[in-house]
């Protein structure tokens, strides 16, 4: 079975999260899932594949560590808000790596600056920036300056993310 076939059979059920083990146990299927998530295939393939990858990252992040460069490459080039949200969420569940570190940091900062992005992309980008702030405390002021420019009226999840960010980086 291919990841695309799995999505064809399952995407209407939205019951992917129960099938995480299928991908974790089958290396070839997992590789195909990553390729699908980071591809330019039409909807719903990259969206649903990346969504499933997020569920894998929540339960067994270690199996995705070796694909983190693929996720970062896709985030650097994709315009698909669903894929961006899912892959940034995945990377924030994984450890910080040096691959394209400065470019990825810049991209995450762009995500939190740009109010046209979806709320979840802002939230997950800010969560990943916590890891960067721990490694590079000098970026704290820049990020906090961006957060101060956010409108007072924002979605509750954005407020929660900002509070979490500030709480985490104040420990530095």
Buried (B, 14 or more C-beta within 10 A) or exposed (E): EEBBEBBEEBBEEEEBEEBBEBBBEEEEBBBBBBBBBBBEBEEBBBBBBBBBBBBBBEEEBEBBEEBBEBBBBBBEEBEBBBBBBBBBBBBBBBEBBEEBBEEBBEBBBEBBBEEEBBBBBBBBBBBBBBBBBBEBEEBBEEBBEBBEEBEEEBEEEBEEBBEBBBEBBEEE
